[in-house]
């Protein structure tokens, strides 16, 4: 188990930008703008080598790129990966040397001449750097064996991939997506608020969202006749077609080993039939009645079924 990193230092570097990253990937011939389905059709998929639930689509560079990689850059595919979108993250591994710091310095030595000095990115068991322009980002990280605690669960990669305990992982997030269709743009401009409240900012939600400039609107849940719109960040939205909504869910996690929580979620189906559960609001257990009422309000406003589930927070 890897602890959530904290960040310090300069997050935005003068020479790093969304355009600079796109130019670099274009120069390397990495097709980051294509939908994942097209990439899978062209390059195929293969087992990750460490989990039966994860597959890899390798994207071999066609031009100058990073040296010292264990293999071509990969996109990780999970059961619920949306193949209609471009890759949200491209991952590279450097594990040529037996020491994590040497692998880390090899990665930094190639990226700093391109993008300037990265900002510090670390946790108690991890050391890293990040270059960022909003949600467009490169980060490099190592998990030195000397920093690992017995309290943390072992990483399953380490038993299956040689030297993965000292590898440097490079994660590239182009934050590129397909343009909005005309109907989607119309919904973004005409939508009305259903809930004016901070929404869940969990990374699982962020990964489902798309870039859109929504600075003029408060964060919240919006609706148009055609779409439900989750606006969790000034630059991020998730559009769910109305007909794709299955139900509104209120979940209560009663305190047990954990402190408990109360959440409101939307269950919906993508065009490929995959069923997703998107968490909209996440609050402490003490607000469970308020969250039940909120779920009822959303269900009524969207003319959708409402369900409630209760679990112990074990």
Backbone bond lengths (Angstrom), bond angles and torsions (degrees), N, CA, C in turn:
res aa  C-N    CA-C-N  psi(-1)  N-CA   C-N-CA  omega(-1)  CA-C   N-CA-C  phi
1 X - - - 1.463 - - 1.520 108.87 -
2 X 1.324 115.83 133.30 1.454 119.61 -177.35 1.515 110.05 -107.77
3 X 1.320 115.80 131.30 1.447 119.52 -177.21 1.525 110.77 -72.61
4 X 1.343 114.49 149.30 1.463 119.93 178.17 1.527 109.66 -63.04
5 X 1.348 117.90 128.50 1.462 118.95 -178.31 1.511 112.56 -77.11
6 X 1.308 115.46 154.78 1.453 121.01 168.79 1.510 107.13 -112.11
7 X 1.318 116.20 161.78 1.461 119.78 -173.81 1.521 110.37 -128.41
8 X 1.304 115.35 145.29 1.452 121.43 176.58 1.508 107.75 -144.20
9 X 1.321 116.40 168.54 1.457 118.71 178.72 1.523 111.66 83.92
10 X 1.318 115.68 -168.89 1.459 121.29 -175.73 1.525 110.49 -78.20
11 X 1.314 115.63 117.06 1.455 119.59 178.46 1.513 111.51 -79.35
12 X 1.299 117.22 -36.39 1.461 120.30 -177.40 1.520 109.12 -108.03
13 X 1.315 116.52 119.63 1.458 121.43 -178.28 1.517 109.28 -96.71
14 X 1.332 116.23 145.26 1.460 120.52 -173.87 1.516 112.91 -57.19
15 X 1.322 117.86 -34.63 1.462 119.78 -174.97 1.530 112.67 -98.72
16 X 1.343 117.70 2.55 1.463 119.66 177.73 1.521 109.64 -103.50
17 X 1.308 115.59 132.83 1.456 121.42 177.06 1.517 108.66 -155.78
18 X 1.311 115.77 166.49 1.459 120.91 176.53 1.534 110.19 -56.39
19 X 1.343 116.06 -42.51 1.472 119.88 -178.81 1.526 111.20 -68.10
20 X 1.346 116.74 -39.04 1.467 119.69 -179.90 1.525 110.97 -64.72
21 X 1.322 116.77 -40.52 1.462 119.81 178.41 1.529 110.63 -65.78
22 X 1.335 116.36 -41.93 1.463 119.94 178.85 1.527 110.69 -62.09
23 X 1.334 117.07 -41.62 1.473 120.39 179.12 1.527 110.85 -62.48
24 X 1.325 116.77 -40.94 1.466 120.85 -179.99 1.528 111.21 -64.40
25 X 1.333 116.28 -46.43 1.470 120.01 179.53 1.523 110.96 -65.88
26 X 1.325 117.15 -38.26 1.473 120.05 176.54 1.523 110.49 -61.91
27 X 1.336 116.61 -43.41 1.454 120.36 -179.94 1.525 112.39 -63.32
28 X 1.342 115.95 -29.42 1.459 120.36 178.89 1.523 111.83 -85.54
29 X 1.337 116.61 -5.65 1.453 119.98 179.73 1.514 113.50 71.49
30 X 1.319 117.54 29.84 1.464 121.21 178.34 1.529 108.03 -95.04
31 X 1.328 118.54 117.33 1.473 122.08 -170.91 1.531 112.76 -81.69
32 X 1.318 116.23 68.90 1.462 120.06 -173.51 1.516 113.48 -76.51
33 X 1.330 118.28 -10.74 1.471 120.38 -179.21 1.529 113.60 -88.03
34 X 1.315 117.49 -13.15 1.461 120.89 -176.49 1.523 111.38 -80.27
35 X 1.327 117.86 148.37 1.468 119.72 174.64 1.523 110.62 -61.14
36 X 1.323 116.03 149.47 1.460 120.40 -178.62 1.523 112.19 -59.59
37 X 1.325 116.87 -34.75 1.456 119.48 179.07 1.513 112.04 -58.90
38 X 1.347 116.93 -40.83 1.466 121.03 178.34 1.527 110.62 -68.33
39 X 1.334 117.28 -37.26 1.464 120.36 178.48 1.527 111.18 -66.57
40 X 1.325 116.44 -40.95 1.464 120.11 178.06 1.518 110.57 -63.57
41 X 1.330 116.25 -40.35 1.458 120.29 179.49 1.525 111.13 -64.35
42 X 1.325 117.05 -36.03 1.468 121.47 -177.93 1.530 112.11 -80.62
43 X 1.337 116.88 -46.49 1.462 120.92 -171.12 1.530 113.99 -104.42
44 X 1.328 117.48 -13.23 1.449 120.36 -179.80 1.522 112.37 77.13
45 X 1.322 115.77 -179.97 1.461 121.54 177.52 1.524 108.99 -130.73
46 X 1.314 115.54 157.17 1.462 121.02 178.35 1.518 108.85 -145.23
47 X 1.320 118.02 159.35 1.470 119.70 178.40 1.528 111.34 -60.78
48 X 1.321 115.63 148.95 1.463 119.96 179.32 1.524 111.48 -71.39
49 X 1.334 117.03 -24.23 1.457 120.38 -178.07 1.506 114.24 89.91
50 X 1.352 116.92 -6.09 1.466 118.94 -179.16 1.520 113.93 -135.66
51 X 1.347 118.09 -14.21 1.464 120.57 177.99 1.517 109.43 -149.18
52 X 1.325 116.25 134.44 1.466 119.89 178.20 1.524 111.66 -72.53
53 X 1.330 117.10 -11.81 1.458 121.59 -179.41 1.531 112.57 -94.52
54 X 1.327 116.95 -1.81 1.467 121.16 -177.33 1.529 109.08 -125.13
55 X 1.333 116.44 131.53 1.453 121.77 173.94 1.524 109.00 -120.70
56 X 1.332 114.75 161.17 1.457 120.77 -178.62 1.524 111.08 -118.43
57 X 1.324 114.52 140.07 1.461 121.41 166.26 1.522 106.04 -115.19
58 X 1.334 116.78 111.63 1.464 120.72 -178.28 1.520 110.65 -83.39
59 X 1.334 115.35 139.99 1.469 122.38 179.94 1.530 108.39 -118.48
60 X 1.317 118.48 88.31 1.471 120.17 -176.52 1.522 111.76 -64.58
61 X 1.329 118.38 125.85 1.468 120.54 177.47 1.524 111.05 -61.40
62 X 1.326 115.67 143.75 1.465 121.96 177.09 1.520 111.86 -106.32
63 X 1.325 117.01 1.27 1.456 122.38 179.38 1.518 109.49 -147.92
64 X 1.333 116.25 -168.47 1.468 121.11 -177.80 1.522 110.51 -61.71
65 X 1.334 115.04 129.77 1.464 120.34 -178.95 1.525 107.65 -145.00
66 X 1.299 117.91 -157.99 1.456 121.64 179.60 1.524 110.56 -72.34
67 X 1.314 116.36 145.23 1.459 120.79 175.86 1.529 109.58 -102.81
68 X 1.317 115.39 162.33 1.463 120.25 176.37 1.513 114.41 82.04
69 X 1.348 118.08 12.14 1.464 120.12 -177.68 1.528 111.08 -74.42
70 X 1.332 114.82 146.18 1.467 120.13 177.44 1.522 110.84 -66.80
71 X 1.330 116.83 -32.14 1.463 123.00 176.72 1.524 107.17 -164.76
72 X 1.309 117.65 -179.44 1.464 121.24 -178.44 1.534 110.56 -60.55
73 X 1.328 117.48 154.48 1.468 119.81 175.06 1.524 110.62 -54.50
74 X 1.326 116.38 147.13 1.460 120.02 -177.38 1.524 111.03 -127.51
75 X 1.331 114.27 153.95 1.461 122.45 164.56 1.521 106.19 -108.38
76 X 1.324 116.89 128.26 1.456 120.72 179.36 1.522 109.65 -85.62
77 X 1.322 115.83 131.56 1.457 122.24 -177.93 1.525 109.52 -112.99
78 X 1.329 115.26 129.12 1.448 122.03 177.58 1.532 109.10 -115.20
79 X 1.310 115.70 176.30 1.464 120.21 -177.47 1.527 111.61 -58.15
80 X 1.336 116.54 -36.18 1.453 119.84 -174.39 1.532 113.10 -103.32
81 X 1.314 118.61 13.59 1.461 120.72 179.16 1.522 110.40 -62.24
82 X 1.316 116.05 133.55 1.468 122.24 179.99 1.526 109.02 -84.86
83 X 1.328 117.09 107.40 1.464 121.80 -177.10 1.522 112.74 -77.66
84 X 1.316 117.86 -6.97 1.468 119.75 179.90 1.522 112.29 -83.47
85 X 1.347 117.26 -10.19 1.457 121.41 -177.75 1.521 111.06 -106.36
86 X 1.326 117.90 156.33 1.470 120.37 172.17 1.525 109.90 -64.17
87 X 1.339 118.22 162.72 1.465 120.33 -179.32 1.522 111.73 -60.91
88 X 1.326 115.23 133.24 1.454 120.27 178.33 1.523 111.79 -83.55
89 X 1.338 115.89 -20.78 1.463 120.43 -178.66 1.521 109.48 -153.89
90 X 1.321 115.73 134.12 1.460 122.80 175.71 1.529 106.44 -116.18
91 X 1.333 116.60 130.34 1.460 120.55 -171.52 1.528 110.76 -118.24
92 X 1.323 115.48 137.15 1.463 122.60 175.81 1.531 108.29 -125.58
93 X 1.333 115.65 150.44 1.460 121.01 178.78 1.521 109.96 -127.33
94 X 1.326 115.56 133.93 1.462 121.99 171.86 1.525 107.44 -118.24
95 X 1.334 116.71 116.48 1.467 120.91 177.92 1.532 110.38 -143.39
96 X 1.330 115.53 40.45 1.463 120.63 -177.53 1.516 112.37 -74.33
97 X 1.338 116.85 -25.38 1.459 120.43 -173.99 1.534 109.80 -115.88
98 X 1.331 118.70 154.05 1.467 121.48 -175.39 1.526 114.53 -76.68
99 X 1.326 117.69 -4.32 1.461 120.67 179.21 1.515 111.67 -112.84
100 X 1.332 117.55 134.22 1.463 120.89 -177.62 1.528 112.04 -63.75
101 X 1.333 117.31 -36.04 1.455 119.40 -177.51 1.532 111.30 -67.30
102 X 1.331 117.27 -36.15 1.465 120.15 178.67 1.521 110.20 -65.44
103 X 1.330 117.48 -43.64 1.466 120.79 177.19 1.529 111.21 -62.55
104 X 1.329 115.55 -40.55 1.461 120.81 179.03 1.530 110.90 -62.81
105 X 1.329 117.33 -46.96 1.462 120.96 -178.44 1.525 111.42 -65.69
106 X 1.340 116.79 -31.52 1.465 119.30 177.28 1.526 110.23 -65.49
107 X 1.316 117.15 -39.58 1.464 120.82 177.59 1.521 110.70 -68.85
108 X 1.335 117.13 -46.82 1.462 120.16 -179.25 1.523 111.19 -62.75
109 X 1.320 116.49 -39.31 1.462 119.79 -178.88 1.515 113.69 -62.94
110 X 1.333 117.85 -20.38 1.460 120.38 177.72 1.530 112.39 -93.89
111 X 1.330 117.00 -30.30 1.464 119.74 -174.96 1.526 113.20 -87.24
112 X 1.329 118.11 -34.78 1.459 119.01 -178.42 1.527 113.47 -63.76
113 X 1.356 120.63 -38.20 1.465 118.73 175.35 1.533 112.93 -63.54
114 X 1.327 116.85 -24.62 1.461 120.82 179.74 1.522 112.77 -84.12
115 X 1.350 116.18 -41.70 1.461 119.57 -167.80 1.524 114.33 -126.57
116 X 1.315 118.60 4.15 1.452 120.07 -179.50 1.517 111.43 85.86
117 X 1.318 115.55 -173.08 1.457 121.25 -176.09 1.520 110.82 -73.57
118 X 1.319 116.68 132.46 1.459 121.07 177.80 1.512 112.06 -84.27
119 X 1.320 116.30 158.40 1.458 121.75 176.96 1.517 111.01 -83.06
120 X 1.327 116.26 149.40 1.461 121.51 179.70 1.532 110.05 -64.06
121 X 1.339 115.08 137.82 1.465 121.74 -174.93 1.518 105.75 -144.13
122 X 1.340 117.68 108.49 1.455 117.93 -168.53 1.519 112.57 -151.35
123 X 1.314 114.91 162.89 1.460 124.35 167.72 1.520 106.24 -139.12
124 X 1.326 117.89 -179.62 1.458 119.89 -176.87 1.525 111.77 -63.59
125 X 1.329 116.87 -26.04 1.471 119.72 -178.25 1.519 112.59 -115.79
126 X 1.335 117.69 14.94 1.469 121.04 -174.78 1.518 110.56 -143.46
127 X 1.321 115.98 146.33 1.454 122.27 173.74 1.524 108.66 -127.19
128 X 1.332 117.29 136.93 1.447 118.68 -178.02 1.509 113.63 -163.21
129 X 1.318 114.87 177.57 1.466 124.17 176.04 1.517 108.44 -135.18
130 X 1.335 116.60 152.15 1.456 120.64 178.60 1.523 109.82 -136.68
131 X 1.319 115.19 140.63 1.463 123.93 169.79 1.518 105.77 -116.21
132 X 1.329 118.06 128.76 1.456 118.77 -169.95 1.522 112.29 -144.55
133 X 1.328 114.36 140.71 1.466 122.85 169.52 1.520 105.38 -134.66
134 X 1.336 116.53 90.03 1.456 119.90 -172.47 1.525 109.47 66.55
135 X 1.339 116.31 -127.38 1.462 120.46 179.42 1.524 111.75 -90.55
136 X 1.301 117.05 -2.71 1.459 121.90 172.54 1.529 106.90 -80.88
137 X 1.340 116.51 128.08 1.459 117.17 -166.77 1.529 112.34 -159.13
138 X 1.331 114.52 150.77 1.461 122.56 163.02 1.522 106.07 -125.84
139 X 1.327 117.16 132.17 1.457 117.84 169.52 1.517 109.41 -133.80
140 X 1.319 114.76 147.43 1.466 120.97 176.32 1.519 106.97 -122.39
141 X 1.330 115.73 142.90 1.461 118.89 -175.55 1.517 111.33 -151.51
142 X 1.322 115.08 147.50 1.461 122.58 171.27 1.525 107.79 -130.56
143 X 1.334 114.94 153.96 1.455 122.33 177.61 1.535 107.58 -121.10
144 X 1.333 116.65 79.00 1.467 119.86 -175.05 1.526 112.17 -54.64
145 X 1.324 118.07 132.17 1.476 120.36 179.87 1.526 113.40 -52.36
146 X 1.319 117.26 -34.10 1.462 120.12 -177.62 1.531 112.75 -66.82
147 X 1.340 116.75 -20.25 1.466 120.39 -178.35 1.524 112.74 -94.59
148 X 1.331 117.68 -4.79 1.464 120.01 -176.31 1.520 110.62 -80.67
149 X 1.315 115.05 137.29 1.457 121.67 -177.36 1.521 110.40 -101.23
150 X 1.313 115.99 151.96 1.463 120.82 175.63 1.526 111.28 -66.11
151 X 1.338 116.98 -17.45 1.462 120.35 -179.39 1.533 111.23 -74.39
152 X 1.339 117.31 -20.12 1.452 121.03 -176.65 1.520 110.20 -88.96
153 X 1.330 115.55 140.99 1.455 119.83 176.28 1.523 109.66 -66.55
154 X 1.333 118.61 143.23 1.473 119.81 179.96 1.527 111.19 -66.49
155 X 1.311 115.67 145.20 1.459 121.02 176.93 1.530 108.91 -75.41
156 X 1.348 118.66 124.40 1.468 119.58 -177.11 1.522 113.96 -64.11
157 X 1.324 117.97 -19.20 1.467 120.58 177.68 1.521 111.80 -64.08
158 X 1.332 115.65 -35.04 1.465 119.45 -170.89 1.523 112.88 -63.89
159 X 1.320 117.10 -31.24 1.463 120.10 -179.06 1.527 112.03 -80.91
160 X 1.335 116.97 -15.64 1.458 119.93 -172.40 1.522 114.05 -114.91
161 X 1.328 118.04 -21.63 1.461 121.36 -177.65 1.516 108.69 -123.26
162 X 1.317 116.06 116.20 1.464 122.54 -175.45 1.526 110.75 -60.04
163 X 1.316 116.70 133.58 1.468 125.16 178.73 1.529 113.84 67.68
164 X 1.346 118.23 10.53 1.463 117.99 178.44 1.526 112.04 -69.23
165 X 1.341 117.55 -16.50 1.460 119.46 177.38 1.525 112.22 -72.12
166 X 1.332 117.30 -18.98 1.468 120.10 179.14 1.528 111.98 -117.41
167 X 1.326 117.17 10.71 1.464 120.15 -177.34 1.522 111.17 -70.55
168 X 1.306 115.49 155.35 1.459 121.87 170.30 1.525 106.66 -103.48
169 X 1.322 115.95 123.77 1.460 121.88 179.58 1.521 109.44 -97.84
170 X 1.314 116.44 130.47 1.465 122.44 178.86 1.521 107.39 -115.09
171 X 1.310 117.42 117.25 1.466 122.42 -178.72 1.522 109.09 -111.16
172 X 1.312 115.60 122.22 1.461 122.40 -177.31 1.526 108.24 -112.28
173 X 1.321 116.51 120.65 1.468 121.54 -178.82 1.526 108.53 -118.93
174 X 1.341 117.14 96.23 1.468 119.66 -175.47 1.526 113.71 -68.63
175 X 1.357 117.54 -19.71 1.462 122.04 -176.15 1.522 110.63 52.17
176 X 1.319 115.47 46.67 1.460 122.00 -179.96 1.523 107.89 -112.24
177 X 1.312 117.00 137.76 1.451 119.43 178.59 1.517 110.04 -143.26
178 X 1.319 115.65 164.94 1.455 120.96 178.31 1.527 109.36 -67.96
179 X 1.320 118.54 147.21 1.469 120.25 179.94 1.529 111.00 -61.03
180 X 1.326 115.38 151.04 1.456 119.67 175.10 1.528 109.98 -67.68
181 X 1.328 115.61 142.20 1.465 120.35 173.48 1.531 108.79 -72.05
182 X 1.323 116.59 163.87 1.464 120.62 -178.11 1.520 111.71 -58.48
183 X 1.343 117.11 -40.02 1.458 120.00 179.07 1.514 112.15 -65.16
184 X 1.328 116.78 -35.89 1.456 120.76 177.92 1.520 110.92 -68.38
185 X 1.324 116.66 -41.77 1.466 120.56 177.64 1.526 110.67 -62.13
186 X 1.332 116.39 -39.01 1.466 120.15 178.57 1.524 110.38 -64.03
187 X 1.341 117.09 -39.43 1.463 120.12 178.43 1.524 111.18 -65.79
188 X 1.334 117.12 -40.97 1.458 120.19 179.96 1.522 112.01 -61.86
189 X 1.323 117.10 -34.39 1.462 120.20 -176.88 1.531 112.64 -85.02
190 X 1.334 117.85 -23.17 1.463 119.99 -173.18 1.526 113.80 -112.48
191 X 1.334 118.83 -2.08 1.467 120.94 -173.32 1.529 111.66 -65.08
192 X 1.333 115.03 150.99 1.467 122.90 -179.64 1.526 109.37 -112.89
193 X 1.332 118.06 146.27 1.475 120.10 -177.55 1.525 112.34 -72.19
194 X 1.341 115.69 137.45 1.456 122.82 170.11 1.517 110.78 -103.40
195 X 1.330 116.19 -40.05 1.464 121.86 -179.52 1.522 108.06 -137.34
196 X 1.317 116.78 116.03 1.458 120.61 173.64 1.525 107.82 -96.24
197 X 1.325 115.07 89.09 1.472 119.95 -177.76 1.512 108.33 -159.45
198 X 1.328 117.04 152.88 1.469 118.94 174.87 1.527 110.09 -59.14
199 X 1.318 116.68 132.21 1.455 121.39 -179.85 1.517 110.48 -96.82
200 X 1.301 115.01 168.33 1.459 121.34 176.69 1.525 109.43 -58.52
201 X 1.330 117.51 128.92 1.469 121.76 179.82 1.519 111.15 -108.71
202 X 1.336 116.66 19.06 1.459 122.03 178.70 1.524 110.04 -54.65
203 X 1.331 116.49 146.01 1.466 120.42 -178.02 1.525 112.05 -60.44
204 X 1.352 117.42 -27.35 1.459 118.99 177.96 1.512 111.33 -64.39
205 X 1.346 116.91 -33.93 1.453 120.06 176.11 1.523 110.31 -75.17
206 X 1.330 117.17 -43.80 1.456 120.84 179.26 1.528 110.72 -55.18
207 X 1.334 116.86 -40.52 1.461 120.37 -178.07 1.518 112.91 -66.03
208 X 1.330 117.69 -20.03 1.461 120.68 178.68 1.524 112.33 -89.21
209 X 1.331 116.47 -13.81 1.460 119.47 -172.50 1.524 112.09 -87.02
210 X 1.321 114.97 169.82 1.462 122.21 179.24 1.520 109.19 -126.96
211 X 1.331 114.66 157.09 1.463 120.30 -179.31 1.529 110.12 -71.70
212 X 1.321 115.67 129.29 1.468 121.97 174.17 1.516 107.30 -158.69
213 X 1.317 116.85 139.07 1.460 120.94 179.87 1.525 108.83 -81.95
214 X 1.345 115.93 104.60 1.466 121.35 -179.28 1.526 111.04 -119.72
215 X 1.340 116.56 30.00 1.459 120.12 -176.81 1.528 112.47 -58.99
216 X 1.324 117.08 -27.88 1.465 120.51 -175.37 1.529 112.50 -76.71
217 X 1.338 117.83 -10.67 1.464 120.91 -177.74 1.524 110.88 -115.38
218 X 1.322 115.35 147.52 1.459 120.51 176.00 1.530 109.46 -71.91
219 X 1.344 117.98 147.80 1.468 118.99 174.15 1.524 110.77 -58.30
220 X 1.304 116.40 143.78 1.455 119.83 179.84 1.510 111.84 164.51
221 X 1.310 115.28 -173.92 1.459 122.78 177.81 1.519 107.87 -102.76
222 X 1.335 115.86 126.01 1.459 122.12 -176.87 1.526 109.82 -121.36
223 X 1.326 116.18 164.33 1.462 120.55 176.79 1.522 110.00 -146.43
224 X 1.316 115.00 144.90 1.458 123.73 169.15 1.524 106.02 -122.79
225 X 1.311 119.41 173.77 1.470 119.39 177.38 1.526 113.20 -58.75
226 X 1.350 118.00 -24.13 1.462 120.70 -175.84 1.522 114.06 -106.35
227 X 1.332 118.33 -23.26 1.462 120.22 -171.15 1.519 112.76 -138.50
228 X 1.329 114.59 154.08 1.468 123.50 164.80 1.529 105.34 -104.08
229 X 1.327 116.80 132.94 1.462 120.45 -172.16 1.523 109.79 -125.08
230 X 1.337 115.97 118.66 1.454 121.45 174.60 1.519 107.31 -96.49
231 X 1.315 115.18 117.60 1.465 122.01 -178.81 1.518 107.39 -114.46
232 X 1.342 116.16 91.39 1.461 120.86 -173.40 1.519 113.55 -98.39
233 X 1.320 116.53 -10.00 1.460 121.57 -174.26 1.520 107.33 -154.56
234 X 1.363 119.00 148.40 1.464 119.70 -178.81 1.526 114.52 -54.30
235 X 1.350 117.73 -23.10 1.458 119.86 -177.54 1.536 113.38 -115.20
236 X 1.337 118.36 9.80 1.459 119.88 -174.03 1.518 111.50 -132.37
237 X 1.322 117.21 135.34 1.460 122.09 174.29 1.524 109.39 -139.93
238 X 1.319 115.23 153.56 1.454 122.43 170.56 1.513 106.87 -123.21
239 X 1.333 117.00 122.03 1.453 122.53 177.48 1.525 109.38 -102.78
240 X 1.319 116.94 124.17 1.457 122.85 176.83 1.524 107.71 -115.96
241 X 1.323 118.78 119.46 1.472 119.15 176.20 1.525 110.65 -58.05
242 X 1.315 117.07 139.88 1.465 120.85 -177.89 1.527 111.27 -55.85
243 X 1.335 116.08 -41.81 1.456 118.86 -176.35 1.526 112.54 -69.65
244 X 1.355 117.28 -13.46 1.462 120.91 -179.50 1.527 112.32 -84.35
245 X 1.346 117.39 -14.41 1.461 120.48 -176.39 1.526 109.97 -70.93
246 X 1.338 116.28 129.72 1.464 122.19 178.14 1.522 110.35 -95.46
247 X 1.333 117.26 -50.69 1.456 120.86 179.53 1.525 110.15 -166.23
248 X 1.335 114.45 164.36 1.460 122.48 170.93 1.527 106.76 -100.63
249 X 1.342 116.46 136.35 1.462 121.40 -174.22 1.527 109.84 -121.83
250 X 1.312 115.79 133.10 1.464 122.52 170.11 1.519 107.05 -109.40
251 X 1.323 117.16 122.94 1.463 121.78 179.81 1.527 109.62 -120.43
252 X 1.322 115.54 132.91 1.460 121.61 175.94 1.512 109.17 -117.28
253 X 1.318 116.72 123.14 1.465 122.51 174.35 1.521 107.18 -102.22
254 X 1.331 116.35 107.25 1.464 120.11 -178.05 1.523 110.03 -75.99
255 X 1.313 118.15 144.15 1.470 120.49 -177.40 1.525 112.10 -58.19
256 X 1.318 116.51 133.30 1.458 124.03 174.61 1.519 106.03 -143.13
257 X 1.345 117.23 -111.96 1.460 119.19 171.70 1.521 109.69 -68.66
258 X 1.336 115.47 -35.20 1.458 121.23 176.70 1.519 110.73 -93.19
259 X 1.328 115.30 171.63 1.467 120.99 -176.14 1.512 113.37 -79.63
260 X 1.337 116.91 -8.11 1.452 119.76 -177.90 1.515 112.03 87.26
261 X 1.323 116.10 166.46 1.459 121.39 -179.99 1.521 108.84 -166.95
262 X 1.294 115.55 167.67 1.454 121.66 174.74 1.520 107.89 -138.00
263 X 1.333 116.40 128.34 1.462 119.53 -174.95 1.519 110.55 -132.12
264 X 1.314 114.34 156.36 1.463 122.75 171.54 1.526 106.89 -119.93
265 X 1.319 116.50 131.07 1.466 120.89 -176.67 1.521 110.00 -133.67
266 X 1.323 114.61 159.04 1.465 122.24 172.93 1.518 108.22 -113.56
267 X 1.329 116.68 129.47 1.456 120.47 172.39 1.525 107.34 -100.90
268 X 1.336 115.78 128.49 1.462 119.54 -176.57 1.514 110.22 -149.90
269 X 1.335 116.34 165.78 1.460 121.94 -178.42 1.525 110.79 -116.88
270 X 1.330 114.60 132.41 1.465 119.79 173.07 1.518 109.42 -72.94
271 X 1.326 115.64 170.40 1.464 120.40 -179.54 1.525 112.11 -61.63
272 X 1.344 117.75 -26.88 1.463 120.35 -179.98 1.526 112.52 -84.05
273 X 1.336 116.65 3.49 1.457 120.81 178.13 1.513 114.93 93.33
274 X 1.326 117.94 -9.32 1.462 121.29 179.89 1.525 110.03 -66.54
275 X 1.318 116.63 131.03 1.458 121.99 -179.57 1.529 109.65 -93.73
276 X 1.313 116.61 129.90 1.463 122.26 -177.69 1.518 110.01 -122.39
277 X 1.328 114.35 153.88 1.460 120.89 172.33 1.509 107.14 -121.70
278 X 1.305 116.66 114.54 1.458 122.18 -177.91 1.524 109.23 -106.88
279 X 1.335 115.89 119.66 1.454 120.88 -179.27 1.528 109.30 -79.99
280 X 1.319 114.90 123.12 1.465 120.85 -174.44 1.524 110.82 -94.88
281 X 1.329 117.23 -49.41 1.462 121.96 -177.96 1.523 108.18 -132.63
282 X 1.327 116.26 137.18 1.462 122.66 -179.39 1.531 107.41 -130.68
283 X 1.340 116.61 118.87 1.464 120.66 -176.18 1.530 110.40 -133.66
284 X 1.341 117.85 165.02 1.471 120.69 176.63 1.529 111.67 -61.83
285 X 1.316 115.13 159.15 1.464 121.07 -178.97 1.524 111.67 -55.64
286 X 1.325 117.00 -36.97 1.468 121.13 -176.24 1.526 112.59 -58.17
287 X 1.327 117.27 -18.92 1.474 120.64 -179.34 1.525 111.95 -100.31
288 X 1.370 117.56 21.41 1.457 118.97 -172.69 1.528 113.37 -63.10
289 X 1.339 117.89 -37.07 1.467 118.34 179.37 1.524 110.73 -68.79
290 X 1.319 115.69 -39.00 1.464 119.91 177.13 1.525 110.64 -61.89
291 X 1.341 116.92 -39.26 1.462 120.31 -179.64 1.535 111.20 -71.67
292 X 1.329 117.84 -34.10 1.466 120.26 175.07 1.530 110.05 -62.51
293 X 1.333 114.99 -42.99 1.465 119.19 179.11 1.523 110.60 -64.49
294 X 1.334 115.88 -40.14 1.460 119.65 179.35 1.528 110.56 -63.38
295 X 1.336 117.26 -43.51 1.464 120.52 178.43 1.527 110.66 -60.24
296 X 1.337 116.22 -40.24 1.461 119.66 177.82 1.512 111.95 -63.69
297 X 1.336 116.39 -40.43 1.472 120.62 178.39 1.527 110.63 -62.75
298 X 1.344 116.95 -44.48 1.467 120.44 -179.11 1.526 110.48 -65.01
299 X 1.333 116.60 -44.23 1.466 120.16 -179.69 1.526 111.18 -60.78
300 X 1.319 115.85 -42.43 1.459 119.32 179.82 1.527 111.01 -65.66
301 X 1.324 116.41 -43.15 1.464 120.08 -178.93 1.523 111.92 -64.81
302 X 1.344 116.70 -32.61 1.456 120.93 -178.74 1.526 112.99 -95.47
303 X 1.348 115.74 0.38 1.471 121.12 -178.42 1.528 109.72 54.00
304 X 1.331 115.17 50.04 1.470 121.34 -175.02 1.522 110.20 -123.37
305 X 1.338 118.44 154.61 1.466 121.32 174.67 1.532 110.72 -62.88
306 X 1.332 115.28 152.17 1.471 122.05 179.40 1.521 108.82 -124.15
307 X 1.338 116.95 133.88 1.459 120.48 174.68 1.521 109.00 -130.72
308 X 1.339 115.25 156.39 1.462 120.54 178.20 1.525 109.26 -130.74
309 X 1.324 115.50 138.24 1.462 120.73 176.75 1.526 108.70 -133.16
310 X 1.321 115.87 148.08 1.466 120.96 179.37 1.519 109.85 -131.39
311 X 1.334 116.53 131.34 1.450 122.51 -178.84 1.520 109.61 -135.34
312 X 1.329 115.58 157.03 1.462 120.12 171.52 1.530 108.72 -81.71
313 X 1.320 116.17 137.94 1.469 121.28 -179.44 1.529 108.34 -84.19
314 X 1.334 115.57 80.21 1.467 121.38 -175.69 1.523 111.80 -88.74
